[in-house]
Amino acid sequence: MTFSVYEAIADPTRRSILDALAAGEQPVNRLAEPFVMSRPAVSQHLRVLREAGLVRERRVGRERRYSLDATPLGEVAVWIATYRRFWADRMDRLGAVLEEIEPSHEPSHEPSHGPSPTTGARRRSPRRRDG
Amino acid sequence: MTATRPPRIHGRDAIVVEADYPQSIETVWRALTDPALVGQWLMTSDFEPRLGHRFSFRTKPAPGFSGIIECVVDEFDPPHRLGYTWWGGGGNPQTHVRFDLASLPTARVCGSRTPASRPVGSAARSSAGSWAAAGGARS
């Protein structure tokens, strides 16, 4: 089975490994140093990262060295940005539906006596519809 | 004419969208749980407001996406919290959507308004991360 980039970055240890690799290529021994876990466990995390395309491996003599390939993170960034836009847009639409089922009777002009000193600061024009 | 403030997006482990609405928390809850109303602002679905209900949202298919989002209601606490799993099929990560609604006690304006509500959000949590949308309501 291969791992998706989402599965790969879901684990905090694997995210720490990616952080460490951001500083440059590292042998597995050095990568394993900060973790209280066995070498095989670290190697298993590296395998997941490799299958997700986030980590490259090369052999130098008897040593395996690992380096970062951040390309697949672009997919994650796009996915997140898409959902941010999606939900911001839907929350705006929700506001329009709410206004239909229960009009808020906002005055069309600011009250001449000005906003209340305690609550007026947070009032904004409700006409803004783009977020 | 919609939210009092435009939606605000933040969140570190989740996508959080927060918005304040002038309507009561009960009205916002209705808009989140009445399938006909949900269809107006989110998507067509066979949603039912009860814990454990399996339903699906349907929208236009796209490459790598069948247009069907499979969900299970897993949080239901009227009128404060609604949550469901959210899976768009294929290689899409499963996420979680949560709406949190709260009244906005500071929104009494000129003595003529009842307290407001902050609603809501949807938060999605996946194996890879999570997102949330939140809105607010005032009555």
Chai-1 contact restraints between the chains, C-beta under 6 A:
chainA,res_idxA,chainB,res_idxB,connection_type,confidence,min_distance_angstrom,max_distance_angstrom,comment,restraint_id
A,Y6,B,P93,contact,1.0,0.0,6.0,A-B,restraint_1
A,Y6,B,A128,contact,1.0,0.0,6.0,A-B,restraint_2
A,E7,B,S127,contact,1.0,0.0,6.0,A-B,restraint_3
A,I9,B,A128,contact,1.0,0.0,6.0,A-B,restraint_4
A,A10,B,S127,contact,1.0,0.0,6.0,A-B,restraint_5
A,A10,B,A128,contact,1.0,0.0,6.0,A-B,restraint_6
A,Y83,B,I15,contact,1.0,0.0,6.0,A-B,restraint_7
A,Y83,B,W131,contact,1.0,0.0,6.0,A-B,restraint_8
A,R84,B,I9,contact,1.0,0.0,6.0,A-B,restraint_9
A,R84,B,I15,contact,1.0,0.0,6.0,A-B,restraint_10
A,W87,B,V17,contact,1.0,0.0,6.0,A-B,restraint_11
A,W87,B,A133,contact,1.0,0.0,6.0,A-B,restraint_12
A,A88,B,P7,contact,1.0,0.0,6.0,A-B,restraint_13
A,A88,B,I9,contact,1.0,0.0,6.0,A-B,restraint_14
A,A88,B,V17,contact,1.0,0.0,6.0,A-B,restraint_15
A,R90,B,W41,contact,1.0,0.0,6.0,A-B,restraint_16
A,R90,B,L42,contact,1.0,0.0,6.0,A-B,restraint_17
A,M91,B,P7,contact,1.0,0.0,6.0,A-B,restraint_18
A,M91,B,V17,contact,1.0,0.0,6.0,A-B,restraint_19
A,M91,B,A19,contact,1.0,0.0,6.0,A-B,restraint_20
A,M91,B,A133,contact,1.0,0.0,6.0,A-B,restraint_21
A,M91,B,G135,contact,1.0,0.0,6.0,A-B,restraint_22
A,D92,B,T2,contact,1.0,0.0,6.0,A-B,restraint_23
A,R93,B,W41,contact,1.0,0.0,6.0,A-B,restraint_24
A,L94,B,W41,contact,1.0,0.0,6.0,A-B,restraint_25
A,G95,B,T2,contact,1.0,0.0,6.0,A-B,restraint_26
A,G95,B,A3,contact,1.0,0.0,6.0,A-B,restraint_27
A,G95,B,Y21,contact,1.0,0.0,6.0,A-B,restraint_28
A,A96,B,T2,contact,1.0,0.0,6.0,A-B,restraint_29
A,V97,B,A31,contact,1.0,0.0,6.0,A-B,restraint_30
A,V97,B,L37,contact,1.0,0.0,6.0,A-B,restraint_31
A,V97,B,Q40,contact,1.0,0.0,6.0,A-B,restraint_32
A,V97,B,W41,contact,1.0,0.0,6.0,A-B,restraint_33
A,L98,B,Y21,contact,1.0,0.0,6.0,A-B,restraint_34
A,L98,B,Q23,contact,1.0,0.0,6.0,A-B,restraint_35
A,L98,B,A31,contact,1.0,0.0,6.0,A-B,restraint_36
A,E99,B,M1,contact,1.0,0.0,6.0,A-B,restraint_37
A,E102,B,Q23,contact,1.0,0.0,6.0,A-B,restraint_38
A,E102,B,T27,contact,1.0,0.0,6.0,A-B,restraint_39
A,S104,B,P22,contact,1.0,0.0,6.0,A-B,restraint_40
A,S116,B,V109,contact,1.0,0.0,6.0,A-B,restraint_41
A,S116,B,C110,contact,1.0,0.0,6.0,A-B,restraint_42
A,T119,B,T106,contact,1.0,0.0,6.0,A-B,restraint_43
A,T119,B,R108,contact,1.0,0.0,6.0,A-B,restraint_44
A,T119,B,V109,contact,1.0,0.0,6.0,A-B,restraint_45
A,R124,B,R5,contact,1.0,0.0,6.0,A-B,restraint_46
A,P126,B,M1,contact,1.0,0.0,6.0,A-B,restraint_47
A,P126,B,T4,contact,1.0,0.0,6.0,A-B,restraint_48
A,R127,B,M1,contact,1.0,0.0,6.0,A-B,restraint_49
A,R128,B,P6,contact,1.0,0.0,6.0,A-B,restraint_50
A,R129,B,T2,contact,1.0,0.0,6.0,A-B,restraint_51
A,G131,B,P6,contact,1.0,0.0,6.0,A-B,restraint_52
A,G131,B,P7,contact,1.0,0.0,6.0,A-B,restraint_53
